[in-house]
Every structure is written in C-alpha cells, then in structure tokens.
Amino acid sequence: MSRFRLAALLRVRRLQEDVAAGRASAAAAQARAAEALVVERVTALGSCAPPAAADEATWRAAVAARTALTSLLTESRGVAAARQQEAAAARAEWAAARARVTPVERLAERAAAQAAAEAQRAEQLALDEHATRAAFRSASRSAARSTSGSASRSASRRPPEGPR
C-alpha cells in the first residue's frame, strides 16, 4: 500500500487545529471567569445597602463603597465583553483551522479507499490466476488420462494384426 503523499501536510494542519482548539478553550474559560466576576460584583453591589441610620461620615463611606463597586462592575463588564470577543475570535480561528484540515482529510480518505481497492484488485487477480492455473492443471491431467485411457482402450479393441 502506497503512502499518502500529503500525510505531512495533514499532520501539520491537525496540529494547527489542535493549537487553535486549545486557544479557543482557554479563551472560553477566560470569558466564563470574567462573566463569573461580573455576577459576583453585581451580587456584591446588590448587597451593599446604605445604612438605615448613620452619621455623615458613615453615609459618605457607604456611598464611596457603592461608587467603587459600581466602578468595578463597569470595569468587569468591559473585561467580560473583551473576553467574549476574544473567545469569538478564537472560535473563528479554530473553525478556519478545521476548514483547512477537512479537505486534506477527505483526500486522505479517498487515497486510503483507492489503496484498499487496489489491494483488493491485486488480491483478486492473484486468486483468479491461482484458480486459472489450478483449472488448467486439472484439465491437463484429465486430458492426459482420457488420452492415455483412450489409447489403451483403442488398442484393446483392435483385432490382432496379422496377414490378410
């Protein structure tokens, strides 16, 4: 069976796809982590209620804390959006890498099917040749037996030769 000529290219393309898949996975994990941080900060902001009765300093501290949490939430949402875009870009890169692998895989499958068909054809030719030789030998033996058997039978049927 002959070797697939584009095997090295297929290996390289599969490696590129694996690298792209790894990047897509890492980007998706970062996007999930950023989204979890957004949820955590939304929860923290929701639980940060102003004090019911407080002096001015406590009130200002609560407002400053709430403002800081709002700022952190806004920043987290920006980071989460950026991570989502990075994840989408990584998925697109992975899809492009997969699209580059698919045609070469199809060629490899076609080459393997062709090689298998050639091997079957060669095997069938060998079997046919073997069967033909066996049939020829069998026919030759039968012909030889019938010829030698006919000659001996013919000789026994002939009248003895003598003067006429």
Backbone as ProteinMPNN parsed JSONL, in Angstrom:
{"seq_chain_A": "MSRFRLAALLRVRRLQEDVAAGRASAAAAQARAAEALVVERVTALGSCAPPAAADEATWRAAVAARTALTSLLTESRGVAAARQQEAAAARAEWAAARARVTPVERLAERAAAQAAAEAQRAEQLALDEHATRAAFRSASRSAARSTSGSASRSASRRPPEGPR", "coords_chain_A": {"N_chain_A": [[0.845, -1.158, 0.0], [0.627, 2.153, -0.905], [2.112, 5.136, 0.408], [0.362, 7.941, 1.736], [0.71, 10.903, 0.083], [0.354, 13.466, 1.058], [0.551, 13.307, 3.78], [2.254, 14.528, 5.671], [1.476, 17.199, 5.458], [-1.149, 16.933, 6.344], [-0.698, 16.18, 9.016], [0.502, 18.548, 9.969], [-1.581, 20.391, 9.575], [-3.501, 19.307, 11.287], [-2.199, 19.617, 13.718], [-2.13, 22.422, 13.812], [-4.855, 22.853, 14.013], [-5.34, 21.661, 16.516], [-3.86, 23.386, 18.177], [-5.269, 25.762, 17.76], [-7.739, 24.964, 18.779], [-7.071, 24.618, 21.452], [-6.441, 27.252, 22.129], [-8.949, 28.402, 21.749], [-10.398, 27.082, 23.708], [-9.091, 27.985, 26.024], [-9.612, 30.727, 25.819], [-12.384, 30.702, 26.019], [-12.645, 29.781, 28.628], [-11.505, 31.921, 30.013], [-13.372, 33.872, 29.356], [-15.645, 32.858, 30.628], [-14.771, 33.033, 33.277], [-14.498, 35.801, 33.542], [-17.139, 36.569, 33.204], [-18.247, 35.342, 35.437], [-17.051, 36.886, 37.407], [-18.308, 39.309, 36.918], [-20.936, 38.628, 37.667], [-20.483, 38.104, 40.36], [-19.745, 40.642, 41.256], [-22.054, 42.094, 40.717], [-23.751, 40.905, 42.522], [-22.461, 41.648, 44.884], [-22.771, 44.41, 44.742], [-25.525, 44.584, 44.892], [-25.949, 43.701, 47.472], [-24.927, 45.702, 48.954], [-26.219, 47.834, 50.778], [-27.392, 51.081, 51.681], [-26.695, 52.47, 54.908], [-29.205, 52.379, 57.458], [-29.564, 54.193, 59.57], [-27.271, 56.573, 60.092], [-24.323, 58.485, 60.746], [-22.886, 61.365, 59.09], [-20.275, 60.73, 58.1], [-20.251, 57.931, 58.023], [-22.274, 57.58, 56.201], [-21.129, 58.785, 53.907], [-18.973, 57.054, 53.534], [-20.331, 54.683, 52.893], [-21.537, 55.447, 50.499], [-19.243, 55.928, 48.968], [-18.17, 53.371, 48.919], [-20.163, 52.049, 47.503], [-19.989, 53.442, 45.103], [-17.412, 52.718, 44.325], [-17.789, 49.951, 43.99], [-19.601, 50.035, 41.878], [-18.009, 51.139, 39.92], [-16.065, 49.1, 39.712], [-17.754, 47.076, 38.784], [-18.516, 48.096, 36.291], [-16.026, 48.121, 35.03], [-15.509, 45.375, 35.111], [-17.55, 44.421, 33.467], [-16.717, 45.503, 31.031], [-14.289, 44.124, 30.719], [-15.314, 41.526, 30.583], [-16.797, 41.683, 28.218], [-14.728, 42.129, 26.404], [-13.33, 39.726, 26.71], [-15.266, 37.966, 25.769], [-15.306, 38.706, 23.087], [-12.699, 38.006, 22.372], [-12.896, 35.26, 22.769], [-14.77, 34.627, 20.805], [-13.292, 35.301, 18.535], [-11.233, 33.44, 18.781], [-12.699, 31.071, 18.504], [-13.494, 31.408, 15.856], [-11.005, 31.317, 14.605], [-10.345, 28.689, 15.187], [-12.377, 27.371, 13.785], [-11.63, 28.091, 11.201], [-9.151, 26.81, 11.05], [-10.024, 24.19, 11.247], [-11.473, 24.05, 8.902], [-9.382, 24.12, 7.099], [-8.239, 21.665, 7.533], [-10.144, 19.741, 6.841], [-10.455, 19.338, 3.899], [-8.004, 18.083, 3.302], [-8.156, 15.831, 4.885], [-10.265, 14.55, 3.608], [-9.045, 13.997, 1.16], [-7.124, 12.213, 2.092], [-8.769, 10.138, 3.015], [-9.924, 9.379, 0.587], [-7.62, 8.548, -0.767], [-6.898, 6.396, 0.855], [-9.099, 4.718, 0.466], [-8.818, 4.23, -2.245], [-6.337, 2.935, -2.271], [-7.031, 0.663, -0.811], [-8.886, -0.456, -2.562], [-7.201, -0.99, -4.721], [-5.537, -2.873, -3.532], [-7.391, -4.91, -3.035], [-8.092, -5.475, -5.645], [-5.643, -6.417, -6.653], [-5.338, -8.659, -5.012], [-7.567, -10.12, -5.849], [-6.854, -10.576, -8.52], [-4.629, -12.207, -8.112], [-5.858, -14.404, -6.878], [-7.59, -15.178, -8.942], [-5.689, -15.865, -10.881], [-4.446, -18.007, -9.612], [-6.618, -19.784, -9.43], [-7.142, -20.139, -12.149], [-4.773, -21.381, -13.029], [-4.908, -23.719, -11.496], [-7.241, -24.851, -12.532], [-6.416, -25.226, -15.171], [-4.334, -27.069, -14.818], [-5.799, -29.196, -13.785], [-7.49, -29.725, -15.948], [-5.588, -30.436, -17.834], [-4.547, -32.765, -16.701], [-6.823, -34.368, -16.764], [-7.237, -34.515, -19.509], [-4.923, -35.812, -20.251], [-5.258, -38.24, -18.965], [-7.587, -39.166, -20.203], [-6.711, -39.339, -22.813], [-4.61, -41.2, -22.633], [-6.033, -43.272, -21.587], [-7.917, -43.705, -23.623], [-6.284, -44.486, -25.681], [-5.294, -46.885, -24.741], [-7.661, -48.299, -24.518], [-8.483, -48.258, -27.141], [-6.472, -49.73, -28.272], [-6.959, -52.224, -27.177], [-9.334, -52.919, -28.381], [-8.807, -53.281, -31.017], [-8.425, -55.589, -33.604], [-6.182, -58.308, -33.652], [-3.273, -57.861, -35.44], [-2.48, -59.203, -38.413], [-1.612, -61.392, -41.198], [-3.489, -60.719, -44.066]], "CA_chain_A": [[0.0, 0.0, 0.0], [1.466, 3.334, -1.012], [1.948, 6.141, 1.461], [-0.368, 9.15, 1.351], [1.739, 11.908, -0.171], [0.099, 14.687, 1.824], [0.463, 12.94, 5.202], [2.933, 15.547, 6.473], [0.596, 18.37, 5.469], [-2.28, 16.603, 7.207], [-0.223, 16.262, 10.405], [0.701, 19.967, 10.304], [-2.898, 21.025, 9.678], [-4.148, 18.817, 12.52], [-1.52, 20.297, 14.821], [-2.635, 23.794, 13.827], [-6.221, 22.789, 14.542], [-5.246, 21.396, 17.956], [-3.415, 24.623, 18.832], [-6.406, 26.692, 17.712], [-8.753, 24.459, 19.715], [-6.574, 24.937, 22.792], [-6.622, 28.693, 22.343], [-10.392, 28.65, 21.876], [-10.796, 26.583, 25.022], [-8.561, 28.908, 27.039], [-10.353, 31.989, 25.7], [-13.728, 30.465, 26.559], [-12.507, 29.704, 30.088], [-11.302, 33.29, 30.492], [-14.65, 34.581, 29.221], [-16.515, 32.382, 31.71], [-14.263, 33.596, 34.535], [-14.84, 37.229, 33.558], [-18.593, 36.655, 33.418], [-18.476, 34.994, 36.849], [-16.651, 38.052, 38.194], [-19.395, 40.289, 36.764], [-22.045, 38.165, 38.508], [-20.051, 38.292, 41.75], [-19.766, 42.078, 41.583], [-23.459, 42.5, 40.738], [-24.26, 40.427, 43.81], [-21.867, 42.493, 45.93], [-23.406, 45.735, 44.665], [-26.893, 44.431, 45.384], [-25.96, 43.512, 48.933], [-24.365, 46.907, 49.581], [-27.329, 48.764, 51.023], [-26.985, 52.209, 52.53], [-27.083, 52.273, 56.306], [-30.524, 52.938, 57.794], [-29.342, 55.388, 60.38], [-25.835, 56.729, 60.249], [-23.852, 59.867, 60.699], [-22.453, 61.789, 57.752], [-19.052, 60.016, 57.713], [-20.646, 56.57, 57.672], [-23.035, 57.694, 54.952], [-20.171, 59.034, 52.821], [-18.208, 55.815, 53.323], [-21.21, 53.742, 52.199], [-21.686, 55.941, 49.117], [-17.953, 55.701, 48.31], [-18.066, 51.92, 48.684], [-21.096, 51.735, 46.428], [-19.413, 54.015, 43.88], [-16.276, 51.862, 43.962], [-18.344, 48.697, 43.468], [-20.179, 50.332, 40.565], [-16.854, 51.298, 39.02], [-15.522, 47.751, 39.492], [-18.711, 46.351, 37.952], [-18.386, 48.625, 34.927], [-14.757, 47.602, 34.514], [-15.679, 43.925, 34.912], [-18.376, 44.22, 32.26], [-15.841, 45.784, 29.881], [-13.361, 42.986, 30.587], [-16.098, 40.363, 30.141], [-17.115, 41.886, 26.801], [-13.479, 41.915, 25.653], [-13.05, 38.279, 26.744], [-16.227, 37.327, 24.859], [-14.822, 38.961, 21.724], [-11.509, 37.167, 22.19], [-13.367, 33.873, 22.637], [-15.382, 34.507, 19.476], [-12.195, 35.304, 17.559], [-10.541, 32.149, 18.905], [-13.57, 30.068, 17.881], [-13.407, 31.618, 14.406], [-9.688, 30.798, 14.206], [-10.446, 27.231, 15.258], [-13.205, 26.942, 12.654], [-10.816, 28.241, 9.993], [-8.158, 25.726, 11.072], [-10.767, 22.959, 10.938], [-11.803, 24.105, 7.476], [-8.166, 23.794, 6.343], [-7.942, 20.246, 7.727], [-11.174, 18.893, 6.236], [-10.17, 18.864, 2.537], [-6.857, 17.167, 3.297], [-8.675, 14.572, 5.426], [-11.039, 13.905, 2.542], [-8.071, 13.43, 0.225], [-6.525, 11.05, 2.744], [-9.77, 9.065, 2.984], [-10.028, 8.929, -0.791], [-6.399, 7.8, -1.071], [-6.971, 5.119, 1.574], [-10.094, 3.887, -0.224], [-8.216, 3.829, -3.522], [-5.305, 1.944, -1.958], [-7.723, -0.569, -0.425], [-9.45, -1.023, -3.79], [-6.084, -1.547, -5.482], [-5.104, -4.088, -2.842], [-8.406, -5.934, -3.303], [-7.973, -5.841, -7.056], [-4.442, -7.243, -6.776], [-5.639, -9.937, -4.374], [-8.491, -10.832, -6.729], [-6.068, -11.046, -9.662], [-3.819, -13.338, -7.659], [-6.772, -15.54, -6.683], [-8.018, -15.615, -10.281], [-4.541, -16.529, -11.515], [-4.284, -19.293, -8.936], [-7.737, -20.637, -9.845], [-6.95, -20.469, -13.57], [-3.701, -22.384, -13.115], [-5.417, -24.969, -10.939], [-8.186, -25.401, -13.514], [-5.634, -25.676, -16.319], [-3.652, -28.31, -14.436], [-6.821, -30.229, -13.679], [-7.918, -30.068, -17.317], [-4.458, -31.123, -18.482], [-4.497, -34.129, -16.173], [-7.985, -35.094, -17.292], [-6.99, -34.767, -20.924], [-3.871, -36.811, -20.329], [-5.851, -39.516, -18.574], [-8.524, -39.628, -21.224], [-5.927, -39.69, -23.99], [-3.914, -42.456, -22.373], [-7.085, -44.273, -21.399], [-8.497, -43.964, -24.941], [-5.297, -45.214, -26.476], [-5.237, -48.26, -24.261], [-8.925, -48.936, -24.87], [-8.47, -48.462, -28.594], [-5.548, -50.822, -28.563], [-7.571, -53.482, -26.788], [-10.44, -53.185, -29.272], [-8.318, -53.608, -32.351], [-8.135, -57.021, -33.802], [-4.754, -58.557, -33.804], [-2.818, -57.649, -36.807], [-1.892, -60.393, -38.995], [-1.725, -61.384, -42.65], [-4.837, -60.71, -44.554]], "C_chain_A": [[0.899, 1.232, 0.0], [1.136, 4.333, 0.092], [1.211, 7.346, 0.919], [0.64, 10.29, 1.244], [1.565, 13.177, 0.652], [-0.007, 14.418, 3.325], [1.121, 13.992, 6.092], [2.074, 16.805, 6.569], [-0.599, 18.128, 6.388], [-1.882, 16.691, 8.676], [-0.068, 17.722, 10.845], [-0.648, 20.655, 10.488], [-3.634, 20.569, 10.94], [-3.513, 19.449, 13.75], [-2.011, 21.732, 14.946], [-4.056, 23.824, 14.394], [-6.21, 22.557, 16.051], [-4.826, 22.645, 18.731], [-4.564, 25.624, 18.876], [-7.507, 26.258, 18.671], [-8.341, 24.761, 21.155], [-6.752, 26.41, 23.12], [-8.1, 29.031, 22.535], [-10.892, 28.209, 23.246], [-10.332, 27.531, 26.126], [-9.321, 30.236, 27.01], [-11.765, 31.839, 26.262], [-13.682, 30.399, 28.077], [-12.313, 31.099, 30.675], [-12.6, 34.093, 30.416], [-15.623, 34.154, 30.323], [-16.079, 32.967, 33.055], [-14.613, 35.081, 34.638], [-16.328, 37.414, 33.793], [-18.941, 36.306, 34.862], [-18.104, 36.157, 37.763], [-17.715, 39.15, 38.109], [-20.558, 39.91, 37.689], [-21.705, 38.386, 39.98], [-20.143, 39.761, 42.149], [-21.189, 42.635, 41.582], [-24.074, 42.099, 42.074], [-23.733, 41.303, 44.945], [-22.517, 43.867, 45.929], [-24.836, 45.671, 45.184], [-26.969, 44.283, 46.886], [-25.42, 44.728, 49.669], [-25.478, 47.956, 49.72], [-26.843, 49.919, 51.882], [-27.448, 51.987, 53.974], [-28.408, 52.992, 56.61], [-30.383, 54.228, 58.591], [-27.855, 55.513, 60.618], [-25.489, 58.204, 60.242], [-23.315, 60.148, 59.289], [-21.231, 61.018, 57.276], [-19.375, 58.585, 57.29], [-21.401, 56.571, 56.354], [-22.093, 57.893, 53.773], [-19.338, 57.78, 52.523], [-19.049, 54.796, 52.57], [-21.395, 54.149, 50.741], [-20.386, 55.702, 48.346], [-17.763, 54.211, 47.99], [-18.97, 51.508, 47.528], [-20.575, 52.257, 45.088], [-18.24, 53.16, 43.399], [-16.762, 50.532, 43.377], [-18.949, 48.895, 42.074], [-19.069, 50.473, 39.526], [-16.229, 49.939, 38.693], [-16.442, 46.925, 38.589], [-18.621, 46.796, 36.497], [-17.114, 48.107, 34.273], [-14.873, 46.108, 34.214], [-16.516, 43.63, 33.677], [-17.563, 44.482, 30.996], [-14.868, 44.636, 29.625], [-14.105, 41.76, 30.068], [-16.442, 40.483, 28.652], [-15.87, 41.642, 25.932], [-13.14, 40.417, 25.599], [-14.006, 37.52, 25.826], [-15.794, 37.513, 23.403], [-13.593, 38.111, 21.418], [-11.909, 35.706, 21.989], [-13.998, 33.659, 21.269], [-14.31, 34.476, 18.388], [-11.444, 33.975, 17.592], [-11.374, 31.02, 18.3], [-13.531, 30.182, 16.356], [-12.078, 31.09, 13.867], [-9.703, 29.268, 14.187], [-11.266, 26.7, 14.083], [-12.427, 27.04, 11.342], [-9.764, 27.13, 9.912], [-8.828, 24.4, 10.726], [-11.108, 22.905, 9.449], [-10.58, 23.805, 6.611], [-7.814, 22.314, 6.45], [-8.888, 19.364, 6.915], [-10.853, 18.447, 4.811], [-9.014, 17.867, 2.474], [-7.278, 15.818, 3.878], [-9.484, 13.822, 4.362], [-10.112, 13.279, 1.507], [-7.424, 12.176, 0.806], [-7.489, 9.872, 2.741], [-9.907, 8.496, 1.579], [-8.8, 8.098, -1.191], [-6.416, 6.436, -0.382], [-7.966, 4.179, 0.898], [-9.532, 3.376, -1.553], [-7.143, 2.762, -3.295], [-5.946, 0.613, -1.578], [-8.323, -1.249, -1.656], [-8.353, -1.652, -4.644], [-5.59, -2.847, -4.85], [-6.094, -5.219, -3.075], [-8.313, -6.417, -4.745], [-6.763, -6.753, -7.274], [-4.675, -8.628, -6.167], [-6.562, -10.773, -5.257], [-7.771, -11.368, -7.958], [-5.222, -12.26, -9.293], [-4.689, -14.58, -7.468], [-7.254, -16.085, -8.028], [-6.903, -16.369, -10.99], [-4.345, -17.914, -10.917], [-5.384, -20.261, -9.385], [-7.59, -21.065, -11.297], [-5.872, -21.529, -13.727], [-4.172, -23.74, -12.604], [-6.375, -25.633, -11.922], [-7.436, -25.934, -14.729], [-4.911, -26.986, -16.002], [-4.648, -29.457, -14.36], [-7.285, -30.677, -15.064], [-6.818, -30.819, -18.037], [-4.368, -32.563, -17.997], [-5.652, -34.965, -16.72], [-7.78, -35.45, -18.745], [-5.933, -35.849, -21.087], [-4.409, -38.188, -19.965], [-6.77, -40.043, -19.665], [-7.777, -40.015, -22.492], [-5.222, -41.013, -23.767], [-4.925, -43.576, -22.168], [-7.721, -44.635, -22.728], [-7.546, -44.78, -25.777], [-5.236, -46.653, -26.018], [-6.53, -48.98, -24.577], [-8.98, -49.211, -26.365], [-7.574, -49.62, -28.955], [-6.172, -52.154, -28.201], [-8.73, -53.841, -27.704], [-9.973, -53.591, -30.667], [-8.089, -55.122, -32.485], [-6.642, -57.214, -33.976], [-4.378, -58.423, -35.273], [-2.148, -58.917, -37.292], [-2.021, -60.346, -40.522], [-3.182, -61.407, -43.069], [-4.919, -61.261, -45.872]], "O_chain_A": [[1.821, 1.338, 0.809], [0.027, 4.36, 0.626], [1.411, 7.734, -0.232], [1.341, 10.6, 2.208], [2.538, 13.885, 0.912], [-0.592, 15.215, 4.058], [0.596, 14.313, 7.158], [1.96, 17.404, 7.638], [-1.01, 19.024, 7.125], [-2.638, 17.217, 9.493], [-0.458, 18.087, 11.954], [-0.84, 21.411, 11.44], [-4.313, 21.368, 11.584], [-4.205, 19.778, 14.713], [-2.279, 22.209, 16.049], [-4.407, 24.719, 15.163], [-6.979, 23.181, 16.783], [-5.362, 22.931, 19.802], [-4.805, 26.259, 19.903], [-8.14, 27.1, 19.308], [-9.18, 25.121, 21.98], [-7.154, 26.776, 24.224], [-8.452, 29.851, 23.383], [-11.711, 28.888, 23.865], [-11.087, 27.84, 27.048], [-9.635, 30.799, 28.058], [-12.278, 32.752, 26.908], [-14.583, 30.906, 28.746], [-12.889, 31.423, 31.714], [-12.893, 34.897, 31.301], [-16.338, 34.985, 30.883], [-16.917, 33.349, 33.872], [-14.983, 35.558, 35.711], [-16.732, 38.329, 34.51], [-19.837, 36.915, 35.446], [-18.764, 36.389, 38.776], [-17.992, 39.835, 39.094], [-21.095, 40.757, 38.402], [-22.561, 38.811, 40.756], [-20.57, 40.082, 43.258], [-21.501, 43.543, 42.353], [-24.824, 42.865, 42.679], [-24.478, 41.654, 45.861], [-22.785, 44.43, 46.991], [-25.304, 46.601, 45.841], [-27.949, 44.697, 47.505], [-25.458, 44.769, 50.899], [-25.635, 48.839, 48.876], [-25.966, 49.737, 52.726], [-28.49, 51.374, 54.208], [-28.682, 54.07, 56.083], [-31.03, 55.231, 58.289], [-27.246, 54.662, 61.266], [-26.264, 59.048, 59.792], [-23.299, 59.272, 58.424], [-21.176, 60.678, 56.094], [-18.828, 58.088, 56.306], [-21.21, 55.701, 55.505], [-22.246, 57.235, 52.745], [-19.042, 57.496, 51.363], [-18.533, 54.108, 51.69], [-21.408, 53.298, 49.851], [-20.43, 55.31, 47.18], [-17.26, 53.85, 46.925], [-18.577, 50.709, 46.678], [-20.708, 51.59, 44.062], [-18.097, 52.912, 42.202], [-16.213, 50.046, 42.388], [-18.824, 48.033, 41.204], [-19.184, 49.986, 38.402], [-15.905, 49.661, 37.539], [-15.974, 46.17, 37.737], [-18.645, 45.971, 35.584], [-17.12, 47.705, 33.11], [-14.391, 45.637, 33.185], [-16.223, 42.696, 32.93], [-17.704, 43.766, 30.004], [-14.648, 44.228, 28.484], [-13.594, 41.036, 29.213], [-16.382, 39.498, 27.916], [-15.953, 41.031, 24.867], [-12.713, 39.91, 24.562], [-13.612, 36.549, 25.18], [-15.901, 36.593, 22.592], [-13.47, 37.562, 20.323], [-11.341, 35.004, 21.153], [-13.784, 32.622, 20.641], [-14.414, 33.708, 17.431], [-11.063, 33.448, 16.546], [-10.832, 30.119, 17.66], [-13.534, 29.173, 15.652], [-12.034, 30.486, 12.795], [-9.145, 28.639, 13.288], [-10.898, 25.703, 13.462], [-12.55, 26.174, 10.476], [-9.516, 26.578, 8.84], [-8.263, 23.585, 9.998], [-11.04, 21.848, 8.821], [-10.723, 23.289, 5.503], [-7.163, 21.765, 5.56], [-8.466, 18.349, 6.361], [-10.97, 17.255, 4.527], [-9.045, 16.92, 1.688], [-6.812, 14.775, 3.419], [-9.386, 12.6, 4.244], [-10.357, 12.17, 1.032], [-7.205, 11.196, 0.094], [-7.083, 8.736, 2.494], [-9.995, 7.281, 1.399], [-8.925, 7.077, -1.867], [-5.997, 5.437, -0.967], [-7.707, 2.982, 0.772], [-9.751, 2.224, -1.928], [-7.058, 1.795, -4.052], [-5.46, -0.446, -1.975], [-8.274, -2.472, -1.778], [-8.549, -2.72, -5.223], [-5.265, -3.804, -5.553], [-5.69, -6.362, -3.29], [-8.438, -7.609, -5.026], [-6.853, -7.746, -7.996], [-4.261, -9.641, -6.731], [-6.37, -11.98, -5.4], [-8.039, -12.487, -8.396], [-5.115, -13.216, -10.061], [-4.296, -15.68, -7.855], [-7.318, -17.297, -8.23], [-7.147, -17.394, -11.627], [-4.105, -18.881, -11.64], [-5.108, -21.422, -9.685], [-7.875, -22.212, -11.643], [-6.048, -22.48, -14.488], [-3.875, -24.777, -13.197], [-6.321, -26.847, -12.119], [-7.789, -26.988, -15.258], [-4.883, -27.9, -16.825], [-4.365, -30.563, -14.82], [-7.451, -31.871, -15.314], [-7.101, -31.756, -18.784], [-4.138, -33.476, -18.79], [-5.472, -36.126, -17.09], [-8.107, -36.557, -19.171], [-6.042, -36.703, -21.967], [-4.052, -39.185, -20.592], [-6.731, -41.225, -20.006], [-8.191, -40.948, -23.181], [-5.242, -41.871, -24.65], [-4.67, -44.718, -22.55], [-8.041, -45.805, -22.937], [-7.969, -45.676, -26.507], [-5.135, -47.557, -26.847], [-6.503, -50.173, -24.879], [-9.459, -50.257, -26.801], [-7.891, -50.404, -29.85], [-5.918, -53.142, -28.89], [-9.076, -55.02, -27.784], [-10.738, -54.204, -31.412], [-7.618, -55.794, -31.567], [-5.944, -56.304, -34.423], [-5.1, -58.831, -36.182], [-1.358, -59.562, -36.601], [-2.496, -59.351, -41.069], [-4.002, -62.078, -42.442], [-6.006, -61.332, -46.446]]}, "name": "protein", "num_of_chains": 1, "seq": "MSRFRLAALLRVRRLQEDVAAGRASAAAAQARAAEALVVERVTALGSCAPPAAADEATWRAAVAARTALTSLLTESRGVAAARQQEAAAARAEWAAARARVTPVERLAERAAAQAAAEAQRAEQLALDEHATRAAFRSASRSAARSTSGSASRSASRRPPEGPR"}
